[in-house]
Amino acid sequence: MRPLAASDFRPWSEVRSRNAEWLTTWEPMRQPTVPDPTTDRSAFTSRCVQRDRDRANGVAYQFGLFVDQHIAGEVNLNNVVRGAMQSGTIGYWIDQRHAGQAYVSEGVVALMLFAFEQLGLHRVEICIVPRNTNSRRVMEKLDLRDEGIALRYLEINGIWEDHVRYAMTAEEWRLRRDDLVAAWLQ
């Protein structure tokens, strides 16, 4: 995993284009007046620059997920809040060709290691549309705590969708760290 750069446009665009139907079912609807980073190189470059700014400001950390040196998806830590909350939200997507091979599970564990041990966050959460069984399977594999349903939580593909909220706290991470790292990162 590493931050995406402007030079990743062509392979990222190819994966996103090939997987458009597979992915857009689970993502917020893109505003028609905003350039599409999948097809517009300058929009992708701007996206990378903004993500560099987010990382520098400590509000988000987005990473390309690579398999055999090829882009296969992303694993991101967004909405980082400091102060009394010390929290962030994890999101991810994977190329359909690589789905079911545990790359996302590995990426989520790597991101939790980063969030808890380098950033010092107290909590991370992952919110998933209930019918997204593939994403929910990642949470089952990692045995993250299910906190219940948040009604009409996020706009997904033009509809305000309920989401199952999964979470882990720093206390839970400390208890499970060695097992998660051994199972997914070694």
Salt bridges, closest charged atoms under 4 A:
ASP8 OD1 - ARG2 NH2 2.82
GLU14 OE2 - ARG18 NE 2.69
GLU27 OE1 - ARG16 NH2 2.64
ASP36 OD2 - ARG30 NE 3.83
ASP52 OD1 - ARG55 NH2 2.31
GLU74 OE2 - ARG47 NH2 2.94
GLU74 OE1 - ARG51 NH1 2.48
ASP95 OD2 - ARG18 NH2 2.86
GLU117 OE2 - ARG177 NE 2.40
GLU125 OE1 - ARG123 NH2 2.95
GLU125 OE1 - ARG165 NH2 2.63
GLU140 OE1 - ARG137 NH1 3.47
GLU147 OE1 - ARG123 NH2 2.65
GLU147 OE2 - ARG145 NH1 2.50
GLU161 OE2 - ARG131 NH2 3.01
GLU171 OE1 - HIS122 NE2 2.80
GLU172 OE2 - ARG145 NE 2.78
ASP178 OD1 - ARG177 NH1 3.44
